[in-house]
């Protein structure tokens, strides 16, 4: 019986290399070998299934085994350590990507809520406040002077509709005719969405609203440029001015998030001047 048991143990030992190639953990393979060994013992000792064959090794056997020079770490253990290291690196990279995605989604959600509220305010009809008549002599209030004619601003003619429209809108903006500039620039974006000037025009729409003391409309224009044309040449500028618009709307915390987004997304490509402007803007908004 002892020979039979030893032979079964040897057979299981010889089969272990094949089992080591399986995907199961080492502990699971050891548990399986022990289970199979117990099954063999039950066959060998049918009248005493609980009997165990004691190994014929002296108590000092562990010392002699260590002296044989067998490495403490097997090839399987080394491979497991390498796999664990790769898994840790992959987990770290995955975590960073998920954090960036979460920040973008959070920014989009917050701005979508803000835009919805702003659109609702703009759509609401204005409430007229009656002014009580004041006693005394009539006072004639002079009417505000009408803006100068747009004929005073020359329209360029380069043969490129997108270029001509943007330059004309730019000249109107320089002349502080913000409403006219917005109308011209919106047409540039609508008619030439694939032109590089579309990003320029959309950014300048926001600048015109901002200079016209309309930060709510400006913030929407800037965000649209960043969201719809993130690779446009004026997308970084729009993010920067979006922060300025949010500060004017008393939303400094949101402005700080925008400045952070600007540095994270475009930090490697923006100019040194813009980087310095971001530092100043963060200080003015008291960003942490």
C-alpha positions as CSV (number, residue, x, y, z in Angstrom):
1,X,0.0,0.0,0.0
2,X,2.8,2.3,0.8
3,X,4.3,1.7,-2.6
4,X,0.9,2.5,-4.2
5,X,0.6,5.7,-2.2
6,X,4.1,6.8,-3.1
7,X,3.5,6.0,-6.7
8,X,0.3,8.1,-6.7
9,X,2.2,11.0,-5.1
10,X,4.9,10.8,-7.7
11,X,2.3,10.8,-10.5
12,X,0.7,13.9,-9.0
13,X,4.1,15.5,-8.7
14,X,4.9,14.8,-12.3
15,X,1.5,16.2,-13.4
16,X,2.1,19.5,-11.5
17,X,4.0,21.3,-14.4
18,X,0.9,20.9,-16.6
19,X,-1.3,22.2,-13.8
20,X,1.0,25.1,-13.2
21,X,0.2,26.3,-16.7
22,X,-3.4,26.9,-15.9
23,X,-4.8,30.3,-15.0
24,X,-5.8,29.3,-11.5
25,X,-3.8,30.8,-8.6
26,X,-1.0,28.7,-7.0
27,X,-3.0,28.3,-3.8
28,X,-5.9,26.8,-5.7
29,X,-3.6,24.3,-7.4
30,X,-2.1,23.3,-4.1
31,X,-5.5,22.8,-2.6
32,X,-6.5,20.6,-5.5
33,X,-3.3,18.4,-5.1
34,X,-4.1,18.0,-1.4
35,X,-7.7,17.0,-2.2
36,X,-6.5,14.4,-4.7
37,X,-4.0,13.1,-2.3
38,X,-6.7,12.6,0.4
39,X,-8.8,10.8,-2.2
40,X,-5.9,8.4,-2.9
41,X,-5.4,7.8,0.8
42,X,-9.1,6.9,1.2
43,X,-8.7,4.3,-1.5
44,X,-5.5,2.9,0.1
45,X,-7.0,2.9,3.6
46,X,-10.7,2.2,3.1
47,X,-11.0,1.3,6.8
48,X,-9.4,4.4,8.0
49,X,-10.1,7.3,5.7
50,X,-8.6,9.8,8.1
51,X,-5.2,8.1,8.3
52,X,-2.3,10.1,6.9
53,X,1.0,8.7,5.8
54,X,3.7,10.6,7.7
55,X,6.7,11.6,5.5
56,X,9.8,9.6,6.3
57,X,11.9,12.8,6.9
58,X,13.8,13.7,10.1
59,X,12.7,16.8,12.1
60,X,15.8,18.6,10.8
61,X,14.6,18.2,7.2
62,X,13.7,21.9,6.7
63,X,17.4,22.8,7.3
64,X,18.6,20.2,4.9
65,X,16.2,21.4,2.3
66,X,17.4,25.0,2.6
67,X,21.0,23.7,2.2
68,X,20.2,22.2,-1.2
69,X,20.3,25.7,-2.8
70,X,16.8,25.6,-4.1
71,X,15.8,29.3,-4.8
72,X,13.3,30.7,-2.3
73,X,11.2,32.3,-5.1
74,X,10.0,30.0,-7.9
75,X,9.5,31.0,-11.5
76,X,5.8,31.0,-11.0
77,X,6.2,33.4,-8.0
78,X,8.4,35.7,-10.1
79,X,5.9,35.8,-12.9
80,X,3.1,36.5,-10.4
81,X,5.1,39.5,-9.0
82,X,5.6,40.9,-12.5
83,X,2.0,40.5,-13.4
84,X,1.0,42.2,-10.1
85,X,3.3,45.1,-10.9
86,X,1.9,45.6,-14.4
87,X,-1.7,45.4,-12.9
88,X,-0.8,48.2,-10.4
89,X,0.6,50.4,-13.2
90,X,-2.5,49.8,-15.4
91,X,-4.7,50.5,-12.4
92,X,-2.9,53.8,-11.7
93,X,-3.2,54.9,-15.4
94,X,-6.8,53.9,-15.5
95,X,-7.5,55.9,-12.3
96,X,-5.9,59.0,-13.8
97,X,-8.0,58.7,-17.0
98,X,-11.2,58.2,-15.1
99,X,-10.4,61.2,-12.9
100,X,-9.9,63.4,-16.0
101,X,-13.1,62.1,-17.6
102,X,-15.0,62.7,-14.4
103,X,-13.7,66.3,-14.2
104,X,-14.8,67.0,-17.8
105,X,-18.2,65.5,-17.2
106,X,-18.6,67.5,-14.0
107,X,-17.7,70.7,-15.7
108,X,-20.1,69.9,-18.6
109,X,-22.9,69.1,-16.2
110,X,-22.5,72.3,-14.2
111,X,-22.3,74.5,-17.2
112,X,-25.3,72.8,-18.8
113,X,-27.3,73.6,-15.7
114,X,-26.0,77.1,-15.6
115,X,-26.8,77.6,-19.3
116,X,-30.3,76.3,-18.9
117,X,-31.0,78.7,-16.1
118,X,-29.5,81.6,-18.1
119,X,-31.6,80.7,-21.2
120,X,-34.7,80.7,-19.0
121,X,-33.9,84.2,-17.7
122,X,-33.2,85.5,-21.2
123,X,-36.5,84.0,-22.5
124,X,-38.5,85.6,-19.8
125,X,-40.3,88.9,-20.8
126,X,-38.9,92.0,-19.2
127,X,-40.9,93.4,-16.3
128,X,-41.6,97.1,-16.8
129,X,-41.3,99.1,-13.6
130,X,-43.7,102.1,-13.6
131,X,-42.1,105.4,-12.6
132,X,-44.2,107.7,-10.6
133,X,-44.4,111.3,-12.0
134,X,-42.3,113.8,-10.1
135,X,-43.8,117.2,-9.4
136,X,-42.1,120.3,-10.7
137,X,-41.2,121.7,-14.1
138,X,-41.0,119.2,-17.0
139,X,-37.5,118.0,-17.6
140,X,-36.5,117.1,-21.1
141,X,-34.2,114.1,-21.2
142,X,-32.0,114.1,-24.2
143,X,-32.2,110.9,-26.3
144,X,-29.1,108.7,-26.6
145,X,-27.2,109.4,-29.8
146,X,-27.6,106.8,-32.4
147,X,-24.5,104.8,-33.3
148,X,-22.6,105.9,-36.3
149,X,-23.4,104.2,-39.6
150,X,-21.7,101.0,-40.4
151,X,-20.7,102.5,-43.7
152,X,-17.7,104.1,-41.8
153,X,-16.2,100.6,-41.3
154,X,-14.7,99.3,-44.5
155,X,-15.6,95.8,-45.6
156,X,-12.6,93.7,-46.7
157,X,-12.6,91.9,-50.0
158,X,-10.0,89.2,-50.2
159,X,-12.1,86.7,-52.1
160,X,-12.4,84.4,-49.0
161,X,-15.9,84.8,-47.5
162,X,-14.8,83.4,-44.1
163,X,-11.8,85.7,-44.0
164,X,-13.8,88.7,-45.2
165,X,-16.6,88.1,-42.7
166,X,-14.2,87.7,-39.7
167,X,-12.2,90.8,-40.5
168,X,-15.3,92.8,-41.0
169,X,-16.6,91.6,-37.6
170,X,-13.3,92.3,-36.0
171,X,-13.3,95.9,-37.3
172,X,-16.9,96.4,-36.0
173,X,-15.8,95.0,-32.6
174,X,-12.8,97.4,-32.6
175,X,-15.2,100.3,-33.3
176,X,-17.3,99.1,-30.3
177,X,-20.3,98.3,-32.4
178,X,-20.8,95.1,-30.5
179,X,-24.3,94.2,-31.7
180,X,-23.4,94.6,-35.4
181,X,-20.1,92.6,-34.8
182,X,-22.0,89.7,-33.2
183,X,-24.4,89.5,-36.2
184,X,-21.6,89.4,-38.7
185,X,-19.5,86.9,-36.8
186,X,-22.4,84.6,-36.2
187,X,-22.9,84.4,-39.9
188,X,-19.2,83.5,-40.4
189,X,-19.6,80.6,-38.0
190,X,-22.8,79.4,-39.5
191,X,-21.7,79.6,-43.1
192,X,-18.1,78.4,-42.6
193,X,-18.0,75.8,-39.8
194,X,-14.9,74.1,-41.2
195,X,-12.9,77.2,-41.7
196,X,-10.1,78.1,-39.2
197,X,-11.8,81.5,-38.9
198,X,-14.9,79.8,-37.3
199,X,-13.0,79.4,-34.0
200,X,-11.8,83.0,-34.3
201,X,-15.3,84.3,-35.0
202,X,-16.9,82.3,-32.2
203,X,-14.4,83.5,-29.7
204,X,-14.8,87.1,-30.8
205,X,-18.6,86.8,-30.4
206,X,-17.9,86.1,-26.7
207,X,-15.5,89.0,-26.5
208,X,-18.1,91.3,-28.0
209,X,-20.8,90.2,-25.5
210,X,-18.3,90.5,-22.6
211,X,-17.3,94.1,-23.7
212,X,-20.9,94.9,-24.0
213,X,-21.4,94.0,-20.4
214,X,-23.4,90.8,-21.2
215,X,-21.4,88.1,-19.3
216,X,-24.2,85.5,-19.4
217,X,-24.3,85.5,-23.2
218,X,-20.5,85.8,-23.3
219,X,-20.1,82.7,-21.2
220,X,-22.3,80.7,-23.5
221,X,-20.4,81.8,-26.6
222,X,-17.0,81.0,-25.0
223,X,-18.2,77.6,-23.8
224,X,-19.6,76.7,-27.2
225,X,-16.3,77.5,-28.9
226,X,-14.4,75.2,-26.5
227,X,-17.0,72.4,-26.6
228,X,-17.7,72.4,-30.4
229,X,-14.3,73.3,-31.7
230,X,-11.8,72.1,-29.0
231,X,-9.0,72.0,-31.6
232,X,-9.7,75.5,-32.9
233,X,-7.0,78.1,-32.6
234,X,-9.1,80.2,-30.3
235,X,-10.4,77.4,-28.0
236,X,-7.8,78.2,-25.3
237,X,-8.6,81.9,-25.4
238,X,-12.3,81.1,-25.1
239,X,-11.7,79.0,-21.9
240,X,-9.7,81.9,-20.4
241,X,-12.3,84.5,-21.2
242,X,-15.0,82.0,-20.0
243,X,-13.3,82.3,-16.6
244,X,-13.5,86.1,-16.8
245,X,-17.2,86.0,-17.6
246,X,-17.9,83.7,-14.7
247,X,-16.0,86.0,-12.3
248,X,-18.2,88.9,-13.5
249,X,-21.2,86.6,-12.7
250,X,-19.9,86.1,-9.2
251,X,-19.1,82.5,-9.9
252,X,-15.4,82.6,-8.9
253,X,-15.4,78.9,-7.8
254,X,-16.5,77.9,-11.3
255,X,-14.0,80.2,-12.8
256,X,-11.2,78.5,-10.9
257,X,-12.3,75.1,-12.3
258,X,-12.2,76.6,-15.8
259,X,-8.7,77.9,-15.3
260,X,-7.7,74.5,-14.1
261,X,-9.3,72.9,-17.2
262,X,-7.4,75.3,-19.4
263,X,-4.0,74.4,-17.9
264,X,-4.7,70.7,-18.0
265,X,-6.0,70.6,-21.6
266,X,-3.8,73.2,-23.3
267,X,-0.9,73.7,-20.8
268,X,1.6,72.3,-23.3
269,X,0.6,74.5,-26.2
270,X,-0.4,77.9,-24.8
271,X,2.0,80.8,-24.8
272,X,4.0,82.0,-21.9
273,X,2.0,85.1,-21.7
274,X,-1.3,83.2,-21.3
275,X,0.3,81.1,-18.6
276,X,1.2,84.3,-16.8
277,X,-2.4,85.6,-17.3
278,X,-3.8,82.4,-15.9
279,X,-1.7,82.9,-12.7
280,X,-2.9,86.4,-12.4
281,X,-6.6,85.4,-13.0
282,X,-6.4,82.6,-10.4
283,X,-5.0,85.1,-7.9
284,X,-7.8,87.6,-8.6
285,X,-10.4,84.9,-8.3
286,X,-8.8,83.7,-5.1
287,X,-8.4,80.1,-6.4
288,X,-6.9,77.6,-4.0
